[in-house]
């Protein structure tokens, strides 16, 4: 049996993306940006982390190519580069709902 595996570089890239979005705070930032561009000053209170910590999370997301930034005066605004990341997140959400429904059905079935 022959498997058609992706190139190692592609697998490394995918692994890096999953590692970056595997952090709850970074995932929360991506969810905040779902509604559109936001200033870092608006993101910080929603994450409830220090400014340097939020900056580090934003930098990692940007380095992974998931978000981009632009300066406007002294403010930095962030937005998601490609909305396809939400397809992945929504798929995981859907799968979680199915799993929870199965667990509830199993728990209460007679």
N, CA, C and O atoms as a GROMACS GRO file, in nm:
protein
  440
    1UNK      N    1   0.085  -0.118   0.000
    1UNK     CA    2   0.000   0.000   0.000
    1UNK      C    3   0.089   0.124   0.000
    1UNK      O    4   0.180   0.136   0.083
    2UNK      N    5   0.064   0.212  -0.092
    2UNK     CA    6   0.143   0.335  -0.104
    2UNK      C    7   0.063   0.454  -0.053
    2UNK      O    8  -0.052   0.476  -0.091
    3UNK      N    9   0.126   0.530   0.035
    3UNK     CA   10   0.061   0.650   0.088
    3UNK      C   11   0.116   0.773   0.017
    3UNK      O   12   0.237   0.784  -0.004
    4UNK      N   13   0.029   0.862  -0.018
    4UNK     CA   14   0.071   0.989  -0.077
    4UNK      C   15   0.075   1.094   0.033
    4UNK      O   16  -0.021   1.168   0.054
    5UNK      N   17   0.187   1.100   0.102
    5UNK     CA   18   0.203   1.196   0.211
    5UNK      C   19   0.251   1.329   0.158
    5UNK      O   20   0.328   1.334   0.062
    6UNK      N   21   0.206   1.437   0.220
    6UNK     CA   22   0.256   1.569   0.180
    6UNK      C   23   0.406   1.580   0.208
    6UNK      O   24   0.460   1.509   0.293
    7UNK      N   25   0.469   1.669   0.138
    7UNK     CA   26   0.610   1.700   0.158
    7UNK      C   27   0.635   1.739   0.303
    7UNK      O   28   0.548   1.798   0.367
    8UNK      N   29   0.754   1.707   0.355
    8UNK     CA   30   0.788   1.739   0.494
    8UNK      C   31   0.776   1.888   0.524
    8UNK      O   32   0.735   1.926   0.634
    9UNK      N   33   0.812   1.972   0.428
    9UNK     CA   34   0.804   2.117   0.451
    9UNK      C   35   0.659   2.161   0.468
    9UNK      O   36   0.629   2.248   0.549
   10UNK      N   37   0.570   2.100   0.392
   10UNK     CA   38   0.428   2.132   0.405
   10UNK      C   39   0.377   2.086   0.542
   10UNK      O   40   0.302   2.158   0.607
   11UNK      N   41   0.418   1.968   0.583
   11UNK     CA   42   0.377   1.918   0.715
   11UNK      C   43   0.431   2.006   0.826
   11UNK      O   44   0.361   2.030   0.925
   12UNK      N   45   0.554   2.053   0.814
   12UNK     CA   46   0.612   2.143   0.913
   12UNK      C   47   0.534   2.274   0.920
   12UNK      O   48   0.509   2.326   1.029
   13UNK      N   49   0.495   2.326   0.803
   13UNK     CA   50   0.417   2.449   0.798
   13UNK      C   51   0.282   2.430   0.868
   13UNK      O   52   0.241   2.513   0.949
   14UNK      N   53   0.215   2.320   0.835
   14UNK     CA   54   0.086   2.291   0.898
   14UNK      C   55   0.101   2.277   1.049
   14UNK      O   56   0.020   2.328   1.126
   15UNK      N   57   0.206   2.208   1.090
   15UNK     CA   58   0.231   2.189   1.233
   15UNK      C   59   0.251   2.322   1.303
   15UNK      O   60   0.202   2.342   1.414
   16UNK      N   61   0.322   2.413   1.238
   16UNK     CA   62   0.346   2.546   1.296
   16UNK      C   63   0.215   2.622   1.313
   16UNK      O   64   0.194   2.687   1.416
   17UNK      N   65   0.127   2.613   1.215
   17UNK     CA   66  -0.003   2.680   1.223
   17UNK      C   67  -0.083   2.624   1.341
   17UNK      O   68  -0.138   2.700   1.421
   18UNK      N   69  -0.089   2.492   1.351
   18UNK     CA   70  -0.164   2.431   1.462
   18UNK      C   71  -0.103   2.467   1.596
   18UNK      O   72  -0.175   2.488   1.694
   19UNK      N   73   0.029   2.475   1.602
   19UNK     CA   74   0.094   2.513   1.728
   19UNK      C   75   0.057   2.656   1.767
   19UNK      O   76   0.030   2.684   1.883
   20UNK      N   77   0.055   2.745   1.670
   20UNK     CA   78   0.022   2.886   1.697
   20UNK      C   79  -0.123   2.900   1.742
   20UNK      O   80  -0.150   2.971   1.838
   21UNK      N   81  -0.215   2.834   1.674
   21UNK     CA   82  -0.356   2.849   1.712
   21UNK      C   83  -0.394   2.757   1.828
   21UNK      O   84  -0.507   2.763   1.877
   22UNK      N   85  -0.300   2.673   1.871
   22UNK     CA   86  -0.325   2.583   1.983
   22UNK      C   87  -0.327   2.652   2.118
   22UNK      O   88  -0.362   2.590   2.218
   23UNK      N   89  -0.290   2.777   2.122
   23UNK     CA   90  -0.292   2.854   2.246
   23UNK      C   91  -0.428   2.924   2.258
   23UNK      O   92  -0.473   2.989   2.164
   24UNK      N   93  -0.492   2.910   2.373
   24UNK     CA   94  -0.626   2.966   2.392
   24UNK      C   95  -0.631   3.117   2.373
   24UNK      O   96  -0.727   3.169   2.318
   25UNK      N   97  -0.528   3.189   2.418
   25UNK     CA   98  -0.528   3.334   2.402
   25UNK      C   99  -0.514   3.375   2.256
   25UNK      O  100  -0.579   3.469   2.211
   26UNK      N  101  -0.430   3.304   2.182
   26UNK     CA  102  -0.415   3.336   2.039
   26UNK      C  103  -0.541   3.301   1.963
   26UNK      O  104  -0.581   3.373   1.871
   27UNK      N  105  -0.604   3.190   2.000
   27UNK     CA  106  -0.730   3.153   1.936
   27UNK      C  107  -0.837   3.258   1.967
   27UNK      O  108  -0.919   3.291   1.882
   28UNK      N  109  -0.835   3.310   2.088
   28UNK     CA  110  -0.930   3.415   2.126
   28UNK      C  111  -0.906   3.541   2.043
   28UNK      O  112  -1.001   3.607   2.002
   29UNK      N  113  -0.781   3.575   2.019
   29UNK     CA  114  -0.749   3.692   1.935
   29UNK      C  115  -0.805   3.672   1.795
   29UNK      O  116  -0.864   3.764   1.738
   30UNK      N  117  -0.787   3.553   1.739
   30UNK     CA  118  -0.841   3.525   1.606
   30UNK      C  119  -0.993   3.540   1.607
   30UNK      O  120  -1.051   3.594   1.513
   31UNK      N  121  -1.057   3.492   1.712
   31UNK     CA  122  -1.203   3.506   1.723
   31UNK      C  123  -1.244   3.654   1.734
   31UNK      O  124  -1.344   3.695   1.676
   32UNK      N  125  -1.167   3.732   1.809
   32UNK     CA  126  -1.195   3.876   1.821
   32UNK      C  127  -1.187   3.941   1.683
   32UNK      O  128  -1.267   4.028   1.650
   33UNK      N  129  -1.090   3.899   1.604
   33UNK     CA  130  -1.070   3.958   1.472
   33UNK      C  131  -1.170   3.907   1.369
   33UNK      O  132  -1.172   3.955   1.255
   34UNK      N  133  -1.252   3.812   1.406
   34UNK     CA  134  -1.355   3.761   1.313
   34UNK      C  135  -1.446   3.874   1.268
   34UNK      O  136  -1.492   3.875   1.153
   35UNK      N  137  -1.473   3.968   1.356
   35UNK     CA  138  -1.563   4.079   1.323
   35UNK      C  139  -1.495   4.187   1.239
   35UNK      O  140  -1.560   4.281   1.194
   36UNK      N  141  -1.365   4.174   1.218
   36UNK     CA  142  -1.292   4.272   1.137
   36UNK      C  143  -1.171   4.326   1.211
   36UNK      O  144  -1.134   4.278   1.318
   37UNK      N  145  -1.113   4.426   1.152
   37UNK     CA  146  -0.991   4.486   1.204
   37UNK      C  147  -1.013   4.545   1.344
   37UNK      O  148  -1.117   4.605   1.373
   38UNK      N  149  -0.914   4.526   1.431
   38UNK     CA  150  -0.919   4.581   1.566
   38UNK      C  151  -0.784   4.637   1.605
   38UNK      O  152  -0.679   4.586   1.564
   39UNK      N  153  -0.789   4.742   1.684
   39UNK     CA  154  -0.668   4.801   1.739
   39UNK      C  155  -0.618   4.713   1.854
   39UNK      O  156  -0.698   4.653   1.927
   40UNK      N  157  -0.487   4.707   1.870
   40UNK     CA  158  -0.430   4.632   1.982
   40UNK      C  159  -0.488   4.683   2.114
   40UNK      O  160  -0.510   4.605   2.206
   41UNK      N  161  -0.512   4.812   2.122
   41UNK     CA  162  -0.567   4.871   2.244
   41UNK      C  163  -0.707   4.818   2.275
   41UNK      O  164  -0.750   4.822   2.391
   42UNK      N  165  -0.780   4.770   2.174
   42UNK     CA  166  -0.912   4.711   2.194
   42UNK      C  167  -0.902   4.562   2.227
   42UNK      O  168  -0.990   4.507   2.294
   43UNK      N  169  -0.796   4.498   2.181
   43UNK     CA  170  -0.777   4.355   2.203
   43UNK      C  171  -0.731   4.326   2.346
   43UNK      O  172  -0.776   4.230   2.408
   44UNK      N  173  -0.642   4.409   2.397
   44UNK     CA  174  -0.580   4.385   2.528
   44UNK      C  175  -0.684   4.362   2.638
   44UNK      O  176  -0.673   4.262   2.710
   45UNK      N  177  -0.785   4.449   2.656
   45UNK     CA  178  -0.881   4.424   2.765
   45UNK      C  179  -0.966   4.299   2.744
   45UNK      O  180  -1.012   4.239   2.842
   46UNK      N  181  -0.986   4.259   2.620
   46UNK     CA  182  -1.066   4.139   2.593
   46UNK      C  183  -0.990   4.011   2.625
   46UNK      O  184  -1.051   3.908   2.654
   47UNK      N  185  -0.859   4.017   2.618
   47UNK     CA  186  -0.774   3.901   2.646
   47UNK      C  187  -0.744   3.893   2.796
   47UNK      O  188  -0.717   3.785   2.848
   48UNK      N  189  -0.749   4.005   2.863
   48UNK     CA  190  -0.719   4.012   3.008
   48UNK      C  191  -0.578   3.964   3.037
   48UNK      O  192  -0.554   3.891   3.134
   49UNK      N  193  -0.486   4.005   2.953
   49UNK     CA  194  -0.343   3.978   2.971
   49UNK      C  195  -0.270   4.112   2.962
   49UNK      O  196  -0.327   4.212   2.918
   50UNK      N  197  -0.146   4.113   3.004
   50UNK     CA  198  -0.068   4.237   2.997
   50UNK      C  199  -0.040   4.275   2.852
   50UNK      O  200  -0.047   4.191   2.762
   51UNK      N  201  -0.010   4.401   2.830
   51UNK     CA  202   0.020   4.450   2.695
   51UNK      C  203   0.137   4.374   2.633
   51UNK      O  204   0.128   4.335   2.517
   52UNK      N  205   0.248   4.351   2.705
   52UNK     CA  206   0.358   4.275   2.644
   52UNK      C  207   0.318   4.132   2.606
   52UNK      O  208   0.363   4.080   2.504
   53UNK      N  209   0.234   4.069   2.687
   53UNK     CA  210   0.190   3.933   2.657
   53UNK      C  211   0.103   3.931   2.532
   53UNK      O  212   0.120   3.845   2.446
   54UNK      N  213   0.009   4.025   2.522
   54UNK     CA  214  -0.077   4.033   2.403
   54UNK      C  215   0.008   4.064   2.280
   54UNK      O  216  -0.015   4.008   2.174
   55UNK      N  217   0.105   4.153   2.294
   55UNK     CA  218   0.194   4.186   2.182
   55UNK      C  219   0.269   4.062   2.134
   55UNK      O  220   0.285   4.043   2.013
   56UNK      N  221   0.314   3.979   2.227
   56UNK     CA  222   0.385   3.856   2.190
   56UNK      C  223   0.292   3.762   2.113
   56UNK      O  224   0.333   3.703   2.013
   57UNK      N  225   0.168   3.748   2.160
   57UNK     CA  226   0.071   3.663   2.090
   57UNK      C  227   0.043   3.717   1.949
   57UNK      O  228   0.038   3.640   1.853
   58UNK      N  229   0.026   3.847   1.938
   58UNK     CA  230   0.001   3.908   1.807
   58UNK      C  231   0.120   3.886   1.714
   58UNK      O  232   0.102   3.858   1.596
   59UNK      N  233   0.240   3.900   1.767
   59UNK     CA  234   0.361   3.880   1.686
   59UNK      C  235   0.368   3.736   1.634
   59UNK      O  236   0.399   3.715   1.517
   60UNK      N  237   0.339   3.638   1.719
   60UNK     CA  238   0.342   3.498   1.676
   60UNK      C  239   0.237   3.471   1.569
   60UNK      O  240   0.264   3.399   1.472
   61UNK      N  241   0.118   3.527   1.585
   61UNK     CA  242   0.013   3.511   1.484
   61UNK      C  243   0.053   3.575   1.352
   61UNK      O  244   0.026   3.521   1.245
   62UNK      N  245   0.119   3.691   1.361
   62UNK     CA  246   0.163   3.760   1.240
   62UNK      C  247   0.276   3.684   1.172
   62UNK      O  248   0.278   3.671   1.050
   63UNK      N  249   0.371   3.634   1.250
   63UNK     CA  250   0.482   3.557   1.194
   63UNK      C  251   0.434   3.429   1.126
   63UNK      O  252   0.496   3.382   1.030
   64UNK      N  253   0.325   3.373   1.174
   64UNK     CA  254   0.267   3.253   1.114
   64UNK      C  255   0.186   3.285   0.989
   64UNK      O  256   0.140   3.194   0.920
   65UNK      N  257   0.168   3.413   0.961
   65UNK     CA  258   0.094   3.454   0.842
   65UNK      C  259  -0.057   3.451   0.859
   65UNK      O  260  -0.130   3.458   0.761
   66UNK      N  261  -0.103   3.442   0.983
   66UNK     CA  262  -0.247   3.436   1.007
   66UNK      C  263  -0.312   3.573   1.019
   66UNK      O  264  -0.428   3.590   0.985
   67UNK      N  265  -0.236   3.671   1.068
   67UNK     CA  266  -0.287   3.807   1.078
   67UNK      C  267  -0.185   3.904   1.019
   67UNK      O  268  -0.068   3.869   0.999
   68UNK      N  269  -0.230   4.024   0.992
   68UNK     CA  270  -0.139   4.129   0.947
   68UNK      C  271  -0.172   4.256   1.024
   68UNK      O  272  -0.280   4.271   1.080
   69UNK      N  273  -0.075   4.346   1.025
   69UNK     CA  274  -0.094   4.470   1.101
   69UNK      C  275  -0.070   4.591   1.013
   69UNK      O  276  -0.006   4.584   0.908
   70UNK      N  277  -0.124   4.702   1.060
   70UNK     CA  278  -0.096   4.830   0.996
   70UNK      C  279  -0.093   4.936   1.105
   70UNK      O  280  -0.167   4.929   1.203
   71UNK      N  281  -0.006   5.032   1.086
   71UNK     CA  282   0.008   5.142   1.182
   71UNK      C  283  -0.077   5.259   1.137
   71UNK      O  284  -0.088   5.289   1.018
   72UNK      N  285  -0.136   5.324   1.235
   72UNK     CA  286  -0.209   5.448   1.210
   72UNK      C  287  -0.176   5.540   1.328
   72UNK      O  288  -0.234   5.528   1.435
   73UNK      N  289  -0.082   5.630   1.305
   73UNK     CA  290  -0.034   5.713   1.415
   73UNK      C  291   0.039   5.627   1.515
   73UNK      O  292   0.134   5.556   1.481
   74UNK      N  293  -0.005   5.633   1.639
   74UNK     CA  294   0.058   5.553   1.744
   74UNK      C  295  -0.012   5.419   1.765
   74UNK      O  296   0.032   5.338   1.847
   75UNK      N  297  -0.120   5.395   1.693
   75UNK     CA  298  -0.198   5.272   1.711
   75UNK      C  299  -0.161   5.168   1.605
   75UNK      O  300  -0.124   5.202   1.493
   76UNK      N  301  -0.171   5.043   1.645
   76UNK     CA  302  -0.150   4.932   1.552
   76UNK      C  303  -0.280   4.854   1.541
   76UNK      O  304  -0.339   4.814   1.642
   77UNK      N  305  -0.324   4.834   1.418
   77UNK     CA  306  -0.447   4.763   1.390
   77UNK      C  307  -0.414   4.626   1.330
   77UNK      O  308  -0.319   4.613   1.252
   78UNK      N  309  -0.493   4.526   1.366
   78UNK     CA  310  -0.470   4.389   1.320
   78UNK      C  311  -0.595   4.336   1.253
   78UNK      O  312  -0.708   4.371   1.288
   79UNK      N  313  -0.572   4.249   1.154
   79UNK     CA  314  -0.682   4.180   1.089
   79UNK      C  315  -0.633   4.044   1.041
   79UNK      O  316  -0.514   4.022   1.020
   80UNK      N  317  -0.727   3.953   1.022
   80UNK     CA  318  -0.696   3.819   0.973
   80UNK      C  319  -0.661   3.830   0.825
   80UNK      O  320  -0.728   3.902   0.750
   81UNK      N  321  -0.557   3.760   0.784
   81UNK     CA  322  -0.512   3.764   0.645
   81UNK      C  323  -0.609   3.690   0.555
   81UNK      O  324  -0.646   3.740   0.448
   82UNK      N  325  -0.651   3.571   0.597
   82UNK     CA  326  -0.736   3.486   0.513
   82UNK      C  327  -0.845   3.424   0.599
   82UNK      O  328  -0.816   3.357   0.698
   83UNK      N  329  -0.968   3.447   0.561
   83UNK     CA  330  -1.081   3.397   0.638
   83UNK      C  331  -1.093   3.246   0.643
   83UNK      O  332  -1.177   3.193   0.716
   84UNK      N  333  -1.010   3.173   0.567
   84UNK     CA  334  -1.016   3.027   0.571
   84UNK      C  335  -0.983   2.970   0.709
   84UNK      O  336  -1.023   2.858   0.740
   85UNK      N  337  -0.912   3.045   0.790
   85UNK     CA  338  -0.883   2.998   0.926
   85UNK      C  339  -1.013   2.975   1.002
   85UNK      O  340  -1.020   2.888   1.089
   86UNK      N  341  -1.115   3.053   0.970
   86UNK     CA  342  -1.244   3.037   1.038
   86UNK      C  343  -1.316   2.910   0.994
   86UNK      O  344  -1.396   2.855   1.070
   87UNK      N  345  -1.290   2.864   0.872
   87UNK     CA  346  -1.346   2.736   0.827
   87UNK      C  347  -1.294   2.624   0.916
   87UNK      O  348  -1.369   2.536   0.957
   88UNK      N  349  -1.164   2.628   0.944
   88UNK     CA  350  -1.104   2.528   1.032
   88UNK      C  351  -1.163   2.537   1.173
   88UNK      O  352  -1.201   2.436   1.231
   89UNK      N  353  -1.170   2.657   1.226
   89UNK     CA  354  -1.223   2.678   1.361
   89UNK      C  355  -1.369   2.634   1.369
   89UNK      O  356  -1.410   2.568   1.465
   90UNK      N  357  -1.448   2.669   1.268
   90UNK     CA  358  -1.590   2.632   1.267
   90UNK      C  359  -1.607   2.480   1.255
   90UNK      O  360  -1.699   2.423   1.315
   91UNK      N  361  -1.520   2.415   1.178
   91UNK     CA  362  -1.525   2.269   1.167
   91UNK      C  363  -1.499   2.203   1.302
   91UNK      O  364  -1.567   2.108   1.339
   92UNK      N  365  -1.402   2.255   1.374
   92UNK     CA  366  -1.372   2.203   1.508
   92UNK      C  367  -1.492   2.227   1.601
   92UNK      O  368  -1.529   2.139   1.678
   93UNK      N  369  -1.552   2.347   1.593
   93UNK     CA  370  -1.671   2.377   1.674
   93UNK      C  371  -1.785   2.280   1.644
   93UNK      O  372  -1.850   2.228   1.735
   94UNK      N  373  -1.808   2.254   1.514
   94UNK     CA  374  -1.914   2.162   1.474
   94UNK      C  375  -1.887   2.022   1.528
   94UNK      O  376  -1.978   1.955   1.578
   95UNK      N  377  -1.763   1.977   1.518
   95UNK     CA  378  -1.727   1.845   1.568
   95UNK      C  379  -1.748   1.836   1.719
   95UNK      O  380  -1.794   1.734   1.770
   96UNK      N  381  -1.713   1.943   1.789
   96UNK     CA  382  -1.733   1.945   1.935
   96UNK      C  383  -1.881   1.933   1.970
   96UNK      O  384  -1.918   1.862   2.063
   97UNK      N  385  -1.966   2.004   1.895
   97UNK     CA  386  -2.110   1.997   1.920
   97UNK      C  387  -2.163   1.855   1.899
   97UNK      O  388  -2.244   1.806   1.977
   98UNK      N  389  -2.115   1.789   1.794
   98UNK     CA  390  -2.156   1.651   1.768
   98UNK      C  391  -2.112   1.560   1.882
   98UNK      O  392  -2.189   1.477   1.929
   99UNK      N  393  -1.988   1.576   1.926
   99UNK     CA  394  -1.936   1.493   2.034
   99UNK      C  395  -2.014   1.515   2.164
   99UNK      O  396  -2.047   1.420   2.234
  100UNK      N  397  -2.043   1.641   2.195
  100UNK     CA  398  -2.120   1.671   2.317
  100UNK      C  399  -2.260   1.612   2.307
  100UNK      O  400  -2.310   1.555   2.404
  101UNK      N  401  -2.323   1.623   2.190
  101UNK     CA  402  -2.457   1.566   2.170
  101UNK      C  403  -2.455   1.416   2.191
  101UNK      O  404  -2.546   1.360   2.252
  102UNK      N  405  -2.351   1.349   2.140
  102UNK     CA  406  -2.340   1.204   2.157
  102UNK      C  407  -2.324   1.169   2.305
  102UNK      O  408  -2.384   1.073   2.354
  103UNK      N  409  -2.243   1.246   2.376
  103UNK     CA  410  -2.222   1.220   2.519
  103UNK      C  411  -2.350   1.241   2.598
  103UNK      O  412  -2.381   1.163   2.689
  104UNK      N  413  -2.425   1.345   2.565
  104UNK     CA  414  -2.552   1.371   2.634
  104UNK      C  415  -2.651   1.259   2.604
  104UNK      O  416  -2.720   1.210   2.694
  105UNK      N  417  -2.659   1.219   2.477
  105UNK     CA  418  -2.751   1.112   2.439
  105UNK      C  419  -2.714   0.981   2.510
  105UNK      O  420  -2.803   0.909   2.556
  106UNK      N  421  -2.586   0.952   2.519
  106UNK     CA  422  -2.539   0.830   2.586
  106UNK      C  423  -2.572   0.836   2.736
  106UNK      O  424  -2.614   0.736   2.795
  107UNK      N  425  -2.553   0.952   2.795
  107UNK     CA  426  -2.576   0.967   2.939
  107UNK      C  427  -2.723   0.951   2.976
  107UNK      O  428  -2.756   0.895   3.081
  108UNK      N  429  -2.813   1.001   2.890
  108UNK     CA  430  -2.955   1.001   2.924
  108UNK      C  431  -3.037   0.897   2.849
  108UNK      O  432  -3.160   0.899   2.856
  109UNK      N  433  -2.972   0.808   2.776
  109UNK     CA  434  -3.049   0.704   2.705
  109UNK      C  435  -3.088   0.595   2.803
  109UNK      O  436  -3.012   0.560   2.893
  110UNK      N  437  -3.207   0.542   2.785
  110UNK     CA  438  -3.259   0.440   2.877
  110UNK      C  439  -3.258   0.306   2.812
  110UNK      O  440  -3.298   0.207   2.873
   0.00000   0.00000   0.00000
